[in-house]
Amino acid sequence: MEQFDLIVIGAGPAGYVAAIRAAQLGMKVVCIDKRPTLGGTCLNVGCIPSKALLESSEHFATAQHKFQKHGIEVSGLKINLEQMISRKNAVVKQLTTGIAGLFKKNKIDWAQGYGKFTGIEGDQKIVEVEGVTGKRTLKAPKVLIATGSEPVELPTLKFDGKKIISNVEALNLNQVPDHLVVVGGGVIGLELGSVWKRLGSKVTVVEFADKLLPMIDQQVAVEAKKSFIKQGLEFKLNTQALGAKAAGNKMLIEVIDRASQAKENIECDIILVATGRRPFTDGLALDKVGLKADDKGRIDINDHFETSVKGVYAVGDVVRGIMLAHKAEEEGIAAIEIMAGLAGHVNYNAIPNVIYTWPELAAVGSTEEELKAKGIEYKSGTFPFLANGRAITMDESEGLVKVLADAKTDRVLGVHIFGPRASDMIAEAATAMEYGGSAEDIARTCHAHPTLSETMKEAALAVGGRKIHM
């Protein structure tokens, strides 16, 4: 039996970051993961490969639709899908190999295989790892569960990996489908739908809700929907997928309009099911240490990320809260620092959320709808990219920035962006909110000219009714 100070189960963003921080604080750490490469879902089959394909497909779309306007003439433009996928795989390899290097640098033991609890002896938690090289039995006074999540499979649309697929297979298609039906109009559905639409697919998005992106500030969501329709994405909102069957080498997916109850069959090549993710806790044998997951698969924790079993902690997608890689990272670091007697903390009101379509969507804090529901008095300021010099020079003038501030204190309560490089711009808003900043603070901060970030300044000025460039 091998002795450690900490056992981390899962090497995704929460797990590998926590393992590194623990090692920095002097702990002897072992990190368990089922994959042959580190980084979890995010680096292997999620955030990173999808962004690589989004970037490649954006380049193709730009060459198709915008080069000529810039005075760049291209002939014979075509897609080399094999090279595109190869580049994506190379990006993944570079980053996962980099994490392996960080493990080596920080003297973290990497145990490849499936980890499960086998019991408790005194304050020691016993975890067994079964991997390609056999079994290992590990013990430590502290265990961090960071096993992440997996795609939700619908009972009526079970994955077959070929015609009915998850996001994993959607990252590795060997040809561009003529017609892709995406079931679920959330982050994954919109991002991967955008990739294949740019590359030539007809894309139909089937969404159960009666509006697109109901969790996003609706003024911004409406603008995004208009843009997506202009790009050629087709939406069937308030619609439920009932099932699918093969029709030759095609698929027929049956859907029903939830308002009219009218049914129709949509012929397509591939069905991408992107209806969310669920915590992955199967096989952990939680009962061996007196734990159990709730009906959604989540593990209950206190404000210090500790479960009901002393010394067993959990973070990331397996606990309450939004499923985001950076939220998981922050929780992982906070949990480790608390274990070490430091003051670990996560400000959940200042966690940004990004959708990497083009233009991008990014948000932090409350939406206008949430503030109204809570009865909080607020002021709102917006500014369009259409009036921003840098956006115009880039020929990327779609979208807007929206700042919401407390009516009495002017403290920033939420910032919402639909526009170019929104994913990078949102960091300023998150920083302002982390330090309790006001709209006036953003408005009084000098922003370089010409930059996209000037729209943030102007939206903050608009909160006080004094925007300059409109």
HELIX and SHEET records of a PDB file:
HELIX    1   1 PRO A   13  GLN A   24  1                                  12    
HELIX    2   2 GLY A   40  VAL A   45  1                                   6    
HELIX    3   3 CYS A   47  HIS A   65  1                                  19    
HELIX    4   4 GLN A   68  HIS A   70  5                                   3    
HELIX    5   5 LEU A   81  LYS A  105  1                                  25    
HELIX    6   6 ASN A  167  ALA A  170  1                                   4    
HELIX    7   7 VAL A  187  ARG A  198  1                                  12    
HELIX    8   8 GLN A  218  GLN A  231  1                                  14    
HELIX    9   9 LEU A  286  VAL A  289  5                                   4    
HELIX   10  10 GLY A  316  VAL A  318  5                                   3    
HELIX   11  11 ALA A  325  MET A  339  1                                  15    
HELIX   12  12 TYR A  348  ALA A  350  5                                   3    
HELIX   13  13 GLU A  368  LYS A  374  1                                   7    
HELIX   14  14 PHE A  385  ALA A  387  5                                   3    
HELIX   15  15 GLY A  389  MET A  394  1                                   6    
HELIX   16  16 ALA A  422  GLU A  434  1                                  13    
HELIX   17  17 ALA A  439  ARG A  444  1                                   6    
HELIX   18  18 GLU A  454  VAL A  463  1                                  10    
SHEET    1   A 4 GLU A   2  GLN A   3  0                                        
SHEET    2   A 4 GLY A 134  ALA A 140  1                                        
SHEET    3   A 4 GLN A 124  GLY A 131 -1                                        
SHEET    4   A 4 TYR A 114  GLU A 121 -1                                        
SHEET    1   B 5 ASP A 109  GLN A 112  0                                        
SHEET    2   B 5 VAL A  29  ASP A  33  1                                        
SHEET    3   B 5 LEU A   6  ILE A   9  1                                        
SHEET    4   B 5 LYS A 142  ILE A 145  1                                        
SHEET    5   B 5 VAL A 312  ALA A 314  1                                        
SHEET    1   C 2 SER A 149  PRO A 151  0                                        
SHEET    2   C 2 ARG A 277  PRO A 279 -1                                        
SHEET    1   D 5 ILE A 164  ILE A 165  0                                        
SHEET    2   D 5 ILE A 270  VAL A 273  1                                        
SHEET    3   D 5 HIS A 179  VAL A 183  1                                        
SHEET    4   D 5 LYS A 202  VAL A 206  1                                        
SHEET    5   D 5 GLU A 234  LYS A 236  1                                        
SHEET    1   E 3 THR A 239  ALA A 247  0                                        
SHEET    2   E 3 LYS A 250  ASP A 257 -1                                        
SHEET    3   E 3 LYS A 263  CYS A 268 -1                                        
SHEET    1   F 5 ASN A 353  ILE A 355  0                                        
SHEET    2   F 5 GLU A 360  GLY A 365 -1                                        
SHEET    3   F 5 VAL A 412  GLY A 419 -1                                        
SHEET    4   F 5 LEU A 400  ASP A 406 -1                                        
SHEET    5   F 5 TYR A 378  PRO A 384 -1                                        
END                                                                             
